[in-house]
Amino acid sequence: MRREAARPLSEVVFLTVAEVAAVMRVSRMTVYRLVHSGHLPAIRVGRSFRVPEQAVHEYLRENFTESIESTDRP
């Protein structure tokens, strides 16, 4: 994952797993799988995880693929 200039932690917005799932429109289990596999960085707070909002946007941007129809057009 691409790292930009480090931002002060006071400026970082952290999302819960449920919030990440809503943004990505996937299940919470999918988010947990991404976190545990290392595809989505997270920090552990007690028994729950928090994911930097910017990491979610980077993950979606890096994994975006165009549909097959749009790549077949001239």
All heavy atoms as a GROMACS GRO file, in nm:
protein
  597
    1MET      N    1   0.082  -0.118   0.000
    1MET     CA    2   0.000   0.000   0.000
    1MET      C    3   0.088   0.125   0.000
    1MET      O    4   0.189   0.129   0.067
    1MET     CB    5  -0.090  -0.002   0.124
    1MET     CG    6  -0.214   0.077   0.104
    1MET     SD    7  -0.327   0.065   0.242
    1MET     CE    8  -0.391  -0.098   0.218
    2ARG      N    9   0.046   0.224  -0.076
    2ARG     CA   10   0.125   0.346  -0.088
    2ARG      C   11   0.113   0.429   0.040
    2ARG      O   12   0.006   0.452   0.092
    2ARG     CB   13   0.072   0.426  -0.208
    2ARG     CG   14   0.161   0.538  -0.247
    2ARG     CD   15   0.105   0.609  -0.368
    2ARG     NE   16   0.023   0.718  -0.321
    2ARG     CZ   17  -0.098   0.747  -0.366
    2ARG    NH1   18  -0.152   0.674  -0.458
    2ARG    NH2   19  -0.167   0.847  -0.318
    3ARG      N   20   0.226   0.476   0.089
    3ARG     CA   21   0.227   0.560   0.209
    3ARG      C   22   0.258   0.703   0.169
    3ARG      O   23   0.357   0.730   0.103
    3ARG     CB   24   0.333   0.513   0.308
    3ARG     CG   25   0.311   0.373   0.357
    3ARG     CD   26   0.204   0.374   0.462
    3ARG     NE   27   0.185   0.238   0.509
    3ARG     CZ   28   0.070   0.193   0.552
    3ARG    NH1   29  -0.034   0.270   0.554
    3ARG    NH2   30   0.058   0.070   0.593
    4GLU      N   31   0.172   0.794   0.207
    4GLU     CA   32   0.196   0.936   0.181
    4GLU      C   33   0.265   0.994   0.303
    4GLU      O   34   0.294   0.925   0.399
    4GLU     CB   35   0.065   1.006   0.151
    4GLU     CG   36   0.002   0.955   0.022
    4GLU     CD   37  -0.125   1.027  -0.014
    4GLU    OE1   38  -0.147   1.138   0.037
    4GLU    OE2   39  -0.201   0.974  -0.095
    5ALA      N   40   0.292   1.123   0.298
    5ALA     CA   41   0.357   1.188   0.411
    5ALA      C   42   0.280   1.158   0.539
    5ALA      O   43   0.158   1.160   0.543
    5ALA     CB   44   0.362   1.338   0.387
    6ALA      N   45   0.354   1.126   0.645
    6ALA     CA   46   0.292   1.090   0.771
    6ALA      C   47   0.210   1.207   0.826
    6ALA      O   48   0.256   1.320   0.828
    6ALA     CB   49   0.398   1.048   0.871
    7ARG      N   50   0.088   1.176   0.864
    7ARG     CA   51   0.000   1.277   0.924
    7ARG      C   52   0.003   1.259   1.074
    7ARG      O   53   0.014   1.147   1.124
    7ARG     CB   54  -0.142   1.259   0.872
    7ARG     CG   55  -0.155   1.289   0.726
    7ARG     CD   56  -0.288   1.252   0.667
    7ARG     NE   57  -0.401   1.282   0.752
    7ARG     CZ   58  -0.526   1.249   0.722
    7ARG    NH1   59  -0.551   1.185   0.610
    7ARG    NH2   60  -0.625   1.278   0.802
    8PRO      N   61  -0.010   1.366   1.149
    8PRO     CA   62  -0.018   1.353   1.294
    8PRO      C   63  -0.138   1.267   1.331
    8PRO      O   64  -0.243   1.275   1.267
    8PRO     CB   65  -0.037   1.496   1.344
    8PRO     CG   66   0.003   1.584   1.231
    8PRO     CD   67  -0.017   1.505   1.105
    9LEU      N   68  -0.123   1.184   1.433
    9LEU     CA   69  -0.232   1.096   1.472
    9LEU      C   70  -0.359   1.172   1.507
    9LEU      O   71  -0.470   1.121   1.490
    9LEU     CB   72  -0.191   1.008   1.590
    9LEU     CG   73  -0.102   0.889   1.554
    9LEU    CD1   74  -0.064   0.812   1.679
    9LEU    CD2   75  -0.171   0.799   1.455
   10SER      N   76  -0.345   1.294   1.553
   10SER     CA   77  -0.463   1.373   1.587
   10SER      C   78  -0.548   1.406   1.464
   10SER      O   79  -0.665   1.439   1.476
   10SER     CB   80  -0.423   1.503   1.657
   10SER     OG   81  -0.341   1.581   1.572
   11GLU      N   82  -0.489   1.394   1.344
   11GLU     CA   83  -0.561   1.422   1.220
   11GLU      C   84  -0.614   1.297   1.152
   11GLU      O   85  -0.691   1.306   1.057
   11GLU     CB   86  -0.471   1.497   1.123
   11GLU     CG   87  -0.433   1.636   1.168
   11GLU     CD   88  -0.343   1.706   1.069
   11GLU    OE1   89  -0.329   1.659   0.954
   11GLU    OE2   90  -0.284   1.809   1.107
   12VAL      N   91  -0.572   1.180   1.198
   12VAL     CA   92  -0.615   1.055   1.137
   12VAL      C   93  -0.755   1.021   1.186
   12VAL      O   94  -0.784   1.025   1.305
   12VAL     CB   95  -0.518   0.940   1.170
   12VAL    CG1   96  -0.567   0.808   1.112
   12VAL    CG2   97  -0.378   0.972   1.120
   13VAL      N   98  -0.843   0.987   1.091
   13VAL     CA   99  -0.978   0.945   1.125
   13VAL      C  100  -0.981   0.793   1.122
   13VAL      O  101  -0.947   0.732   1.021
   13VAL     CB  102  -1.081   1.003   1.024
   13VAL    CG1  103  -1.220   0.951   1.053
   13VAL    CG2  104  -1.076   1.154   1.026
   14PHE      N  105  -1.019   0.733   1.234
   14PHE     CA  106  -1.027   0.588   1.243
   14PHE      C  107  -1.172   0.544   1.233
   14PHE      O  108  -1.262   0.608   1.291
   14PHE     CB  109  -0.967   0.538   1.375
   14PHE     CG  110  -0.818   0.551   1.381
   14PHE    CD1  111  -0.759   0.659   1.443
   14PHE    CD2  112  -0.735   0.456   1.323
   14PHE    CE1  113  -0.622   0.672   1.450
   14PHE    CE2  114  -0.598   0.468   1.328
   14PHE     CZ  115  -0.540   0.576   1.392
   15LEU      N  116  -1.196   0.436   1.161
   15LEU     CA  117  -1.330   0.382   1.144
   15LEU      C  118  -1.341   0.246   1.213
   15LEU      O  119  -1.244   0.170   1.218
   15LEU     CB  120  -1.362   0.363   0.995
   15LEU     CG  121  -1.353   0.487   0.907
   15LEU    CD1  122  -1.378   0.448   0.761
   15LEU    CD2  123  -1.452   0.592   0.952
   16THR      N  124  -1.460   0.214   1.262
   16THR     CA  125  -1.485   0.082   1.317
   16THR      C  126  -1.501  -0.017   1.202
   16THR      O  127  -1.519   0.023   1.085
   16THR     CB  128  -1.613   0.080   1.401
   16THR    OG1  129  -1.724   0.106   1.314
   16THR    CG2  130  -1.607   0.182   1.515
   17VAL      N  131  -1.499  -0.145   1.233
   17VAL     CA  132  -1.518  -0.247   1.132
   17VAL      C  133  -1.655  -0.230   1.066
   17VAL      O  134  -1.668  -0.242   0.944
   17VAL     CB  135  -1.501  -0.388   1.192
   17VAL    CG1  136  -1.548  -0.497   1.097
   17VAL    CG2  137  -1.355  -0.411   1.230
   18ALA      N  138  -1.757  -0.200   1.145
   18ALA     CA  139  -1.892  -0.180   1.089
   18ALA      C  140  -1.895  -0.061   0.994
   18ALA      O  141  -1.960  -0.066   0.888
   18ALA     CB  142  -1.992  -0.161   1.202
   19GLU      N  143  -1.825   0.046   1.028
   19GLU     CA  144  -1.821   0.164   0.941
   19GLU      C  145  -1.747   0.133   0.811
   19GLU      O  146  -1.789   0.176   0.703
   19GLU     CB  147  -1.755   0.282   1.013
   19GLU     CG  148  -1.839   0.337   1.126
   19GLU     CD  149  -1.766   0.437   1.214
   19GLU    OE1  150  -1.642   0.426   1.228
   19GLU    OE2  151  -1.834   0.525   1.269
   20VAL      N  152  -1.638   0.058   0.820
   20VAL     CA  153  -1.563   0.019   0.700
   20VAL      C  154  -1.652  -0.068   0.611
   20VAL      O  155  -1.658  -0.049   0.489
   20VAL     CB  156  -1.433  -0.056   0.736
   20VAL    CG1  157  -1.365  -0.110   0.610
   20VAL    CG2  158  -1.339   0.035   0.813
   21ALA      N  159  -1.723  -0.161   0.671
   21ALA     CA  160  -1.812  -0.249   0.595
   21ALA      C  161  -1.918  -0.167   0.522
   21ALA      O  162  -1.950  -0.194   0.406
   21ALA     CB  163  -1.878  -0.351   0.688
   22ALA      N  164  -1.972  -0.065   0.588
   22ALA     CA  165  -2.073   0.020   0.524
   22ALA      C  166  -2.013   0.099   0.408
   22ALA      O  167  -2.075   0.108   0.301
   22ALA     CB  168  -2.133   0.115   0.627
   23VAL      N  169  -1.894   0.154   0.425
   23VAL     CA  170  -1.828   0.230   0.319
   23VAL      C  171  -1.800   0.141   0.198
   23VAL      O  172  -1.823   0.178   0.084
   23VAL     CB  173  -1.697   0.294   0.369
   23VAL    CG1  174  -1.613   0.348   0.254
   23VAL    CG2  175  -1.726   0.404   0.470
   24MET      N  176  -1.751   0.019   0.226
   24MET     CA  177  -1.714  -0.073   0.119
   24MET      C  178  -1.832  -0.154   0.066
   24MET      O  179  -1.820  -0.222  -0.035
   24MET     CB  180  -1.604  -0.168   0.168
   24MET     CG  181  -1.474  -0.098   0.201
   24MET     SD  182  -1.349  -0.210   0.266
   24MET     CE  183  -1.308  -0.302   0.120
   25ARG      N  184  -1.944  -0.148   0.139
   25ARG     CA  185  -2.064  -0.225   0.104
   25ARG      C  186  -2.035  -0.375   0.100
   25ARG      O  187  -2.069  -0.445   0.004
   25ARG     CB  188  -2.125  -0.176  -0.026
   25ARG     CG  189  -2.174  -0.034  -0.013
   25ARG     CD  190  -2.240   0.014  -0.138
   25ARG     NE  191  -2.272   0.155  -0.121
   25ARG     CZ  192  -2.381   0.211  -0.166
   25ARG    NH1  193  -2.469   0.142  -0.233
   25ARG    NH2  194  -2.402   0.340  -0.146
   26VAL      N  195  -1.970  -0.421   0.206
   26VAL     CA  196  -1.940  -0.563   0.225
   26VAL      C  197  -1.979  -0.600   0.368
   26VAL      O  198  -2.017  -0.514   0.447
   26VAL     CB  199  -1.790  -0.595   0.201
   26VAL    CG1  200  -1.750  -0.564   0.058
   26VAL    CG2  201  -1.702  -0.519   0.299
   27SER      N  202  -1.967  -0.727   0.400
   27SER     CA  203  -2.000  -0.769   0.536
   27SER      C  204  -1.885  -0.736   0.632
   27SER      O  205  -1.771  -0.715   0.589
   27SER     CB  206  -2.027  -0.920   0.540
   27SER     OG  207  -1.906  -0.991   0.520
   28ARG      N  208  -1.916  -0.734   0.760
   28ARG     CA  209  -1.812  -0.713   0.861
   28ARG      C  210  -1.709  -0.825   0.854
   28ARG      O  211  -1.590  -0.801   0.873
   28ARG     CB  212  -1.873  -0.703   1.000
   28ARG     CG  213  -1.956  -0.578   1.018
   28ARG     CD  214  -2.007  -0.563   1.157
   28ARG     NE  215  -2.042  -0.694   1.214
   28ARG     CZ  216  -2.132  -0.716   1.305
   28ARG    NH1  217  -2.200  -0.617   1.356
   28ARG    NH2  218  -2.157  -0.837   1.350
   29MET      N  219  -1.752  -0.948   0.826
   29MET     CA  220  -1.659  -1.061   0.817
   29MET      C  221  -1.557  -1.038   0.706
   29MET      O  222  -1.440  -1.070   0.722
   29MET     CB  223  -1.736  -1.191   0.793
   29MET     CG  224  -1.645  -1.313   0.794
   29MET     SD  225  -1.542  -1.330   0.943
   29MET     CE  226  -1.666  -1.362   1.065
   30THR      N  227  -1.600  -0.980   0.596
   30THR     CA  228  -1.506  -0.950   0.487
   30THR      C  229  -1.401  -0.851   0.534
   30THR      O  230  -1.282  -0.866   0.503
   30THR     CB  231  -1.583  -0.894   0.365
   30THR    OG1  232  -1.673  -0.994   0.318
   30THR    CG2  233  -1.487  -0.854   0.253
   31VAL      N  234  -1.441  -0.752   0.610
   31VAL     CA  235  -1.346  -0.653   0.663
   31VAL      C  236  -1.249  -0.723   0.758
   31VAL      O  237  -1.127  -0.701   0.751
   31VAL     CB  238  -1.419  -0.538   0.734
   31VAL    CG1  239  -1.317  -0.441   0.796
   31VAL    CG2  240  -1.510  -0.464   0.637
   32TYR      N  241  -1.298  -0.809   0.847
   32TYR     CA  242  -1.210  -0.883   0.937
   32TYR      C  243  -1.109  -0.966   0.857
   32TYR      O  244  -0.991  -0.973   0.893
   32TYR     CB  245  -1.289  -0.974   1.030
   32TYR     CG  246  -1.354  -0.902   1.145
   32TYR    CD1  247  -1.493  -0.899   1.160
   32TYR    CD2  248  -1.277  -0.836   1.241
   32TYR    CE1  249  -1.552  -0.833   1.266
   32TYR    CE2  250  -1.336  -0.769   1.348
   32TYR     CZ  251  -1.473  -0.768   1.359
   32TYR     OH  252  -1.531  -0.702   1.464
   33ARG      N  253  -1.153  -1.029   0.750
   33ARG     CA  254  -1.062  -1.109   0.666
   33ARG      C  255  -0.953  -1.021   0.605
   33ARG      O  256  -0.836  -1.059   0.600
   33ARG     CB  257  -1.139  -1.182   0.557
   33ARG     CG  258  -1.218  -1.297   0.607
   33ARG     CD  259  -1.283  -1.373   0.491
   33ARG     NE  260  -1.376  -1.471   0.542
   33ARG     CZ  261  -1.507  -1.474   0.516
   33ARG    NH1  262  -1.560  -1.384   0.435
   33ARG    NH2  263  -1.583  -1.566   0.568
   34LEU      N  264  -0.991  -0.903   0.557
   34LEU     CA  265  -0.894  -0.810   0.499
   34LEU      C  266  -0.792  -0.764   0.604
   34LEU      O  267  -0.673  -0.752   0.576
   34LEU     CB  268  -0.964  -0.690   0.437
   34LEU     CG  269  -1.045  -0.717   0.311
   34LEU    CD1  270  -1.130  -0.596   0.274
   34LEU    CD2  271  -0.953  -0.755   0.196
   35VAL      N  272  -0.840  -0.739   0.725
   35VAL     CA  273  -0.751  -0.696   0.833
   35VAL      C  274  -0.656  -0.808   0.871
   35VAL      O  275  -0.534  -0.790   0.880
   35VAL     CB  276  -0.833  -0.648   0.955
   35VAL    CG1  277  -0.743  -0.631   1.078
   35VAL    CG2  278  -0.904  -0.517   0.922
   36HIS      N  279  -0.710  -0.928   0.893
   36HIS     CA  280  -0.627  -1.040   0.937
   36HIS      C  281  -0.528  -1.086   0.830
   36HIS      O  282  -0.419  -1.134   0.863
   36HIS     CB  283  -0.714  -1.157   0.983
   36HIS     CG  284  -0.782  -1.132   1.114
   36HIS    ND1  285  -0.714  -1.122   1.234
   36HIS    CD2  286  -0.913  -1.113   1.144
   36HIS    CE1  287  -0.799  -1.098   1.331
   36HIS    NE2  288  -0.921  -1.091   1.280
   37SER      N  289  -0.564  -1.068   0.703
   37SER     CA  290  -0.473  -1.108   0.596
   37SER      C  291  -0.365  -1.002   0.569
   37SER      O  292  -0.272  -1.026   0.493
   37SER     CB  293  -0.551  -1.134   0.466
   37SER     OG  294  -0.605  -1.012   0.416
   38GLY      N  295  -0.382  -0.883   0.630
   38GLY     CA  296  -0.284  -0.778   0.609
   38GLY      C  297  -0.313  -0.687   0.490
   38GLY      O  298  -0.236  -0.597   0.462
   39HIS      N  299  -0.424  -0.711   0.420
   39HIS     CA  300  -0.458  -0.627   0.305
   39HIS      C  301  -0.510  -0.490   0.348
   39HIS      O  302  -0.506  -0.395   0.270
   39HIS     CB  303  -0.562  -0.697   0.218
   39HIS     CG  304  -0.507  -0.812   0.143
   39HIS    ND1  305  -0.518  -0.942   0.186
   39HIS    CD2  306  -0.436  -0.817   0.028
   39HIS    CE1  307  -0.458  -1.021   0.101
   39HIS    NE2  308  -0.407  -0.948   0.003
   40LEU      N  309  -0.561  -0.482   0.470
   40LEU     CA  310  -0.615  -0.356   0.521
   40LEU      C  311  -0.553  -0.332   0.659
   40LEU      O  312  -0.573  -0.411   0.751
   40LEU     CB  313  -0.767  -0.365   0.532
   40LEU     CG  314  -0.848  -0.238   0.548
   40LEU    CD1  315  -0.823  -0.142   0.432
   40LEU    CD2  316  -0.996  -0.271   0.556
   41PRO      N  317  -0.473  -0.226   0.673
   41PRO     CA  318  -0.407  -0.201   0.801
   41PRO      C  319  -0.509  -0.161   0.908
   41PRO      O  320  -0.609  -0.096   0.877
   41PRO     CB  321  -0.310  -0.087   0.772
   41PRO     CG  322  -0.368  -0.018   0.653
   41PRO     CD  323  -0.440  -0.123   0.573
   42ALA      N  324  -0.482  -0.201   1.030
   42ALA     CA  325  -0.572  -0.166   1.140
   42ALA      C  326  -0.493  -0.168   1.270
   42ALA      O  327  -0.386  -0.228   1.279
   42ALA     CB  328  -0.686  -0.267   1.148
   43ILE      N  329  -0.549  -0.101   1.368
   43ILE     CA  330  -0.492  -0.108   1.502
   43ILE      C  331  -0.595  -0.174   1.592
   43ILE      O  332  -0.716  -0.168   1.565
   43ILE     CB  333  -0.453   0.032   1.558
   43ILE    CG1  334  -0.575   0.123   1.566
   43ILE    CG2  335  -0.344   0.095   1.476
   43ILE    CD1  336  -0.551   0.249   1.646
   44ARG      N  337  -0.546  -0.238   1.694
   44ARG     CA  338  -0.636  -0.305   1.786
   44ARG      C  339  -0.657  -0.215   1.907
   44ARG      O  340  -0.561  -0.165   1.967
   44ARG     CB  341  -0.578  -0.439   1.829
   44ARG     CG  342  -0.677  -0.523   1.898
   44ARG     CD  343  -0.633  -0.666   1.901
   44ARG     NE  344  -0.755  -0.741   1.932
   44ARG     CZ  345  -0.783  -0.859   1.889
   44ARG    NH1  346  -0.698  -0.920   1.811
   44ARG    NH2  347  -0.893  -0.919   1.923
   45VAL      N  348  -0.782  -0.195   1.943
   45VAL     CA  349  -0.819  -0.117   2.061
   45VAL      C  350  -0.902  -0.210   2.148
   45VAL      O  351  -1.019  -0.236   2.117
   45VAL     CB  352  -0.899   0.010   2.024
   45VAL    CG1  353  -0.936   0.087   2.150
   45VAL    CG2  354  -0.820   0.097   1.928
   46GLY      N  355  -0.841  -0.262   2.252
   46GLY     CA  356  -0.911  -0.362   2.332
   46GLY      C  357  -0.935  -0.486   2.249
   46GLY      O  358  -0.842  -0.543   2.193
   47ARG      N  359  -1.060  -0.523   2.234
   47ARG     CA  360  -1.094  -0.641   2.154
   47ARG      C  361  -1.145  -0.605   2.015
   47ARG      O  362  -1.186  -0.692   1.939
   47ARG     CB  363  -1.200  -0.723   2.227
   47ARG     CG  364  -1.146  -0.780   2.359
   47ARG     CD  365  -1.249  -0.865   2.427
   47ARG     NE  366  -1.278  -0.982   2.345
   47ARG     CZ  367  -1.376  -1.068   2.369
   47ARG    NH1  368  -1.455  -1.048   2.473
   47ARG    NH2  369  -1.397  -1.171   2.291
   48SER      N  370  -1.143  -0.478   1.980
   48SER     CA  371  -1.194  -0.436   1.850
   48SER      C  372  -1.082  -0.373   1.766
   48SER      O  373  -0.974  -0.345   1.815
   48SER     CB  374  -1.309  -0.338   1.866
   48SER     OG  375  -1.267  -0.224   1.936
   49PHE      N  376  -1.111  -0.355   1.639
   49PHE     CA  377  -1.015  -0.297   1.547
   49PHE      C  378  -1.062  -0.160   1.502
   49PHE      O  379  -1.182  -0.134   1.493
   49PHE     CB  380  -0.999  -0.385   1.422
   49PHE     CG  381  -0.928  -0.514   1.448
   49PHE    CD1  382  -1.000  -0.630   1.470
   49PHE    CD2  383  -0.791  -0.519   1.451
   49PHE    CE1  384  -0.935  -0.750   1.493
   49PHE    CE2  385  -0.724  -0.638   1.474
   49PHE     CZ  386  -0.797  -0.754   1.496
   50ARG      N  387  -0.966  -0.075   1.469
   50ARG     CA  388  -0.994   0.055   1.408
   50ARG      C  389  -0.905   0.065   1.283
   50ARG      O  390  -0.787   0.033   1.286
   50ARG     CB  391  -0.960   0.172   1.502
   50ARG     CG  392  -1.044   0.175   1.628
   50ARG     CD  393  -1.190   0.205   1.596
   50ARG     NE  394  -1.271   0.219   1.715
   50ARG     CZ  395  -1.334   0.119   1.775
   50ARG    NH1  396  -1.322  -0.004   1.730
   50ARG    NH2  397  -1.409   0.140   1.882
   51VAL      N  398  -0.967   0.109   1.175
   51VAL     CA  399  -0.899   0.117   1.046
   51VAL      C  400  -0.890   0.263   1.005
   51VAL      O  401  -0.991   0.335   1.008
   51VAL     CB  402  -0.978   0.038   0.938
   51VAL    CG1  403  -0.908   0.047   0.803
   51VAL    CG2  404  -0.997  -0.107   0.982
   52PRO      N  405  -0.771   0.310   0.966
   52PRO     CA  406  -0.760   0.449   0.918
   52PRO      C  407  -0.847   0.468   0.794
   52PRO      O  408  -0.844   0.388   0.701
   52PRO     CB  409  -0.612   0.465   0.883
   52PRO     CG  410  -0.543   0.354   0.956
   52PRO     CD  411  -0.642   0.242   0.966
   53GLU      N  412  -0.927   0.574   0.793
   53GLU     CA  413  -1.018   0.600   0.682
   53GLU      C  414  -0.941   0.608   0.549
   53GLU      O  415  -0.985   0.556   0.447
   53GLU     CB  416  -1.093   0.730   0.706
   53GLU     CG  417  -1.195   0.762   0.599
   53GLU     CD  418  -1.270   0.890   0.627
   53GLU    OE1  419  -1.209   0.985   0.679
   53GLU    OE2  420  -1.389   0.894   0.595
   54GLN      N  421  -0.825   0.672   0.551
   54GLN     CA  422  -0.744   0.685   0.430
   54GLN      C  423  -0.703   0.549   0.375
   54GLN      O  424  -0.698   0.530   0.254
   54GLN     CB  425  -0.620   0.772   0.458
   54GLN     CG  426  -0.541   0.807   0.334
   54GLN     CD  427  -0.620   0.890   0.234
   54GLN    OE1  428  -0.703   0.973   0.273
   54GLN    NE2  429  -0.598   0.868   0.107
   55ALA      N  430  -0.678   0.452   0.462
   55ALA     CA  431  -0.639   0.318   0.419
   55ALA      C  432  -0.753   0.250   0.343
   55ALA      O  433  -0.729   0.177   0.247
   55ALA     CB  434  -0.597   0.234   0.539
   56VAL      N  435  -0.876   0.276   0.386
   56VAL     CA  436  -0.992   0.219   0.317
   56VAL      C  437  -1.001   0.276   0.176
   56VAL      O  438  -1.016   0.202   0.079
   56VAL     CB  439  -1.122   0.249   0.395
   56VAL    CG1  440  -1.244   0.201   0.315
   56VAL    CG2  441  -1.118   0.185   0.532
   57HIS      N  442  -0.985   0.408   0.164
   57HIS     CA  443  -0.992   0.472   0.032
   57HIS      C  444  -0.878   0.425  -0.058
   57HIS      O  445  -0.899   0.400  -0.177
   57HIS     CB  446  -0.993   0.623   0.045
   57HIS     CG  447  -1.115   0.674   0.115
   57HIS    ND1  448  -1.243   0.660   0.064
   57HIS    CD2  449  -1.131   0.735   0.235
   57HIS    CE1  450  -1.330   0.712   0.147
   57HIS    NE2  451  -1.265   0.758   0.253
   58GLU      N  452  -0.758   0.409  -0.003
   58GLU     CA  453  -0.645   0.360  -0.081
   58GLU      C  454  -0.668   0.216  -0.127
   58GLU      O  455  -0.640   0.182  -0.242
   58GLU     CB  456  -0.516   0.368   0.001
   58GLU     CG  457  -0.465   0.508   0.020
   58GLU     CD  458  -0.341   0.514   0.109
   58GLU    OE1  459  -0.278   0.409   0.132
   58GLU    OE2  460  -0.309   0.624   0.155
   59TYR      N  461  -0.720   0.134  -0.038
   59TYR     CA  462  -0.748  -0.005  -0.074
   59TYR      C  463  -0.847  -0.012  -0.190
   59TYR      O  464  -0.826  -0.084  -0.287
   59TYR     CB  465  -0.804  -0.083   0.046
   59TYR     CG  466  -0.841  -0.224   0.011
   59TYR    CD1  467  -0.745  -0.325   0.008
   59TYR    CD2  468  -0.972  -0.257  -0.024
   59TYR    CE1  469  -0.778  -0.454  -0.027
   59TYR    CE2  470  -1.006  -0.386  -0.060
   59TYR     CZ  471  -0.909  -0.484  -0.061
   59TYR     OH  472  -0.942  -0.612  -0.098
   60LEU      N  473  -0.954   0.066  -0.181
   60LEU     CA  474  -1.054   0.066  -0.288
   60LEU      C  475  -0.997   0.119  -0.418
   60LEU      O  476  -1.022   0.063  -0.526
   60LEU     CB  477  -1.176   0.149  -0.246
   60LEU     CG  478  -1.260   0.090  -0.133
   60LEU    CD1  479  -1.365   0.190  -0.088
   60LEU    CD2  480  -1.322  -0.041  -0.175
   61ARG      N  481  -0.918   0.225  -0.411
   61ARG     CA  482  -0.857   0.282  -0.532
   61ARG      C  483  -0.761   0.182  -0.597
   61ARG      O  484  -0.761   0.164  -0.718
   61ARG     CB  485  -0.784   0.412  -0.497
   61ARG     CG  486  -0.735   0.491  -0.614
   61ARG     CD  487  -0.680   0.630  -0.582
   61ARG     NE  488  -0.630   0.652  -0.446
   61ARG     CZ  489  -0.697   0.714  -0.348
   61ARG    NH1  490  -0.818   0.757  -0.366
   61ARG    NH2  491  -0.643   0.732  -0.230
   62GLU      N  492  -0.678   0.115  -0.518
   62GLU     CA  493  -0.578   0.022  -0.571
   62GLU      C  494  -0.641  -0.105  -0.626
   62GLU      O  495  -0.584  -0.170  -0.712
   62GLU     CB  496  -0.477  -0.014  -0.463
   62GLU     CG  497  -0.386   0.102  -0.427
   62GLU     CD  498  -0.297   0.072  -0.307
   62GLU    OE1  499  -0.304  -0.041  -0.254
   62GLU    OE2  500  -0.222   0.162  -0.268
   63ASN      N  501  -0.758  -0.141  -0.577
   63ASN     CA  502  -0.821  -0.266  -0.619
   63ASN      C  503  -0.938  -0.245  -0.713
   63ASN      O  504  -1.008  -0.340  -0.746
   63ASN     CB  505  -0.865  -0.345  -0.495
   63ASN     CG  506  -0.745  -0.398  -0.421
   63ASN    OD1  507  -0.682  -0.491  -0.466
   63ASN    ND2  508  -0.712  -0.334  -0.311
   64PHE      N  509  -0.956  -0.123  -0.758
   64PHE     CA  510  -1.063  -0.093  -0.852
   64PHE      C  511  -1.031  -0.154  -0.987
   64PHE      O  512  -0.921  -0.140  -1.039
   64PHE     CB  513  -1.080   0.058  -0.866
   64PHE     CG  514  -1.184   0.097  -0.967
   64PHE    CD1  515  -1.317   0.096  -0.933
   64PHE    CD2  516  -1.148   0.135  -1.095
   64PHE    CE1  517  -1.415   0.131  -1.025
   64PHE    CE2  518  -1.244   0.170  -1.188
   64PHE     CZ  519  -1.378   0.168  -1.153
   65THR      N  520  -1.128  -0.223  -1.045
   65THR     CA  521  -1.112  -0.277  -1.179
   65THR      C  522  -1.233  -0.236  -1.261
   65THR      O  523  -1.345  -0.230  -1.212
   65THR     CB  524  -1.101  -0.432  -1.180
   65THR    OG1  525  -1.217  -0.485  -1.117
   65THR    CG2  526  -0.976  -0.477  -1.107
   66GLU      N  527  -1.209  -0.208  -1.387
   66GLU     CA  528  -1.319  -0.172  -1.475
   66GLU      C  529  -1.394  -0.298  -1.515
   66GLU      O  530  -1.339  -0.406  -1.518
   66GLU     CB  531  -1.265  -0.101  -1.599
   66GLU     CG  532  -1.204   0.034  -1.567
   66GLU     CD  533  -1.165   0.109  -1.692
   66GLU    OE1  534  -1.230   0.088  -1.796
   66GLU    OE2  535  -1.071   0.188  -1.684
   67SER      N  536  -1.521  -0.280  -1.551
   67SER     CA  537  -1.599  -0.395  -1.594
   67SER      C  538  -1.548  -0.443  -1.729
   67SER      O  539  -1.485  -0.369  -1.806
   67SER     CB  540  -1.747  -0.358  -1.604
   67SER     OG  541  -1.766  -0.269  -1.711
   68ILE      N  542  -1.576  -0.567  -1.759
   68ILE     CA  543  -1.532  -0.626  -1.887
   68ILE      C  544  -1.594  -0.549  -2.004
   68ILE      O  545  -1.529  -0.523  -2.103
   68ILE     CB  546  -1.570  -0.775  -1.893
   68ILE    CG1  547  -1.488  -0.851  -1.789
   68ILE    CG2  548  -1.547  -0.832  -2.032
   68ILE    CD1  549  -1.528  -0.995  -1.772
   69GLU      N  550  -1.720  -0.509  -1.992
   69GLU     CA  551  -1.786  -0.436  -2.100
   69GLU      C  552  -1.712  -0.308  -2.135
   69GLU      O  553  -1.692  -0.277  -2.250
   69GLU     CB  554  -1.930  -0.401  -2.061
   69GLU     CG  555  -2.025  -0.516  -2.073
   69GLU     CD  556  -2.166  -0.474  -2.045
   69GLU    OE1  557  -2.198  -0.354  -2.063
   69GLU    OE2  558  -2.245  -0.559  -2.004
   70SER      N  559  -1.671  -0.233  -2.035
   70SER     CA  560  -1.607  -0.103  -2.062
   70SER      C  561  -1.470  -0.120  -2.125
   70SER      O  562  -1.424  -0.032  -2.195
   70SER     CB  563  -1.598  -0.019  -1.934
   70SER     OG  564  -1.512  -0.080  -1.842
   71THR      N  565  -1.402  -0.233  -2.102
   71THR     CA  566  -1.270  -0.253  -2.162
   71THR      C  567  -1.280  -0.306  -2.304
   71THR      O  568  -1.185  -0.300  -2.379
   71THR     CB  569  -1.184  -0.349  -2.078
   71THR    OG1  570  -1.252  -0.474  -2.065
   71THR    CG2  571  -1.154  -0.290  -1.942
   72ASP      N  572  -1.399  -0.360  -2.343
   72ASP     CA  573  -1.417  -0.413  -2.478
   72ASP      C  574  -1.455  -0.306  -2.579
   72ASP      O  575  -1.445  -0.327  -2.698
   72ASP     CB  576  -1.526  -0.521  -2.479
   72ASP     CG  577  -1.478  -0.651  -2.414
   72ASP    OD1  578  -1.356  -0.665  -2.400
   72ASP    OD2  579  -1.564  -0.732  -2.378
   73ARG      N  580  -1.497  -0.192  -2.532
   73ARG     CA  581  -1.542  -0.086  -2.623
   73ARG      C  582  -1.424  -0.018  -2.688
   73ARG      O  583  -1.320   0.002  -2.627
   73ARG     CB  584  -1.625   0.016  -2.548
   73ARG     CG  585  -1.757  -0.043  -2.500
   73ARG     CD  586  -1.838   0.061  -2.434
   73ARG     NE  587  -1.958  -0.001  -2.380
   73ARG     CZ  588  -2.035   0.053  -2.291
   73ARG    NH1  589  -2.008   0.171  -2.242
   73ARG    NH2  590  -2.141  -0.010  -2.247
   74PRO      N  591  -1.441   0.022  -2.816
   74PRO     CA  592  -1.331   0.092  -2.886
   74PRO      C  593  -1.307   0.231  -2.835
   74PRO      O  594  -1.379   0.295  -2.774
   74PRO     CB  595  -1.377   0.095  -3.032
   74PRO     CG  596  -1.520   0.059  -3.034
   74PRO     CD  597  -1.554  -0.003  -2.902
   0.00000   0.00000   0.00000
